[in-house]
Amino acid sequence: MTNSLEWRPAPAPATHDLAVLRRAAKKCTACPLHRHATQTVFGEGASDASLVLVGEQPGDAEDRTGQPFVGPAGKLLDRALEEAGIDRSATYVTNAVKHFKWEPAGKRRIHRKPGARDMAACRPWLEGELRIVRPRVLCASAERPHSPWWAGRRGCSATAARFSSRTSARAR
Ligand code: SF4
C-alpha cells in the first residue's frame, strides 16, 4: 500500500551552479525510489551545451556507477551521436528521474517504468538543469518532460529521434 505523502517535489535549490544542484540532488529523498537505488544519478556534460538529451531514468549500470548513459542505452547514444557527427562531451545528458526504479528477477534487477508521481517529484532537478544549461535543442527519449523549456524549442534531429526509439525499445 503506497502513501501519497511519500511523494513531494524535490527540494532543488534556486541556483545557477550545476555543481550546487548536483550536490543537493545526492541527498534527495523526495520519493520512495531512493530507498532501493544505490545513488542519485545526476546529469553530466557541458554546462553550456546546445543539445540536452533526456532519458527516462538511470539503468542498472548507471545506478552502480553514478553516471548517466554508461550502460546499453549509453552505447547506443554514443553510436547515434557519432553517426550525427556530434561530440558527446559538447552535450549534456541526463534523466527525467534520477534514481533507478527496479524489481528483482532472480539475481537481476529489472527496470520498472517510473510513474507519474515519480516523474513529478523529480521534475525540479531537471527543471534546474535546463534553467542552467539553457539548451537550444532538447531531446527526450522518454515522454516529453513537462517543462516550459519545450515551448518554442526545436525537437530532436532524425538521428536523435532514432536513438530515442531504439533506447526505449531495446536498452532496458
Ligand atoms: S527519484 Fe528524484 S525525487 Fe525521487 S528520491 Fe530520487 S532524486 Fe529525489
Residues whose N, C-alpha, C, O or C-beta is under 5 A from the ligand:
A	BS01	SF4	A10 A25 C28 T29 A30 C31 L33 H34 V97 K98 H99 A121 C122
